[in-house]
Amino acid sequence: MRLQSLYSDIRRLVALALPAVEHHSREVMACDYFLDASADPDLALKIREKKPADLDSALWLALQLEVWAAGTARLHATAEYRKSEDRRRIREITKPKTRGYC
């Protein structure tokens, strides 16, 4: 939801601040502002590598990458949990104590 909120704010502010600028130029600047304002520089870099044409494309890429990252993190956490479960299942086998009978 944070990305969509940022998108809305950037869209509104660019429209207010740059009303006389050509639409295409305004979209390019809005896209740059959106990526600069992103809290995750790695995410912003990945989006810049895709070269989005406008702010809508940048938002779509950001949302897609965010979902993929969350899915990967969830899978990683599940794998780590399974590893810890496997470690708990391992038991040491020892010889039973024998009583000395005389």
HELIX and SHEET records of a PDB file:
HELIX    1   1 ARG A    2  ALA A   17  1                                  16    
HELIX    2   2 HIS A   23  ALA A   37  1                                  15    
HELIX    3   3 PRO A   41  LYS A   50  1                                  10    
HELIX    4   4 LEU A   55  ARG A   89  1                                  35    
END                                                                             
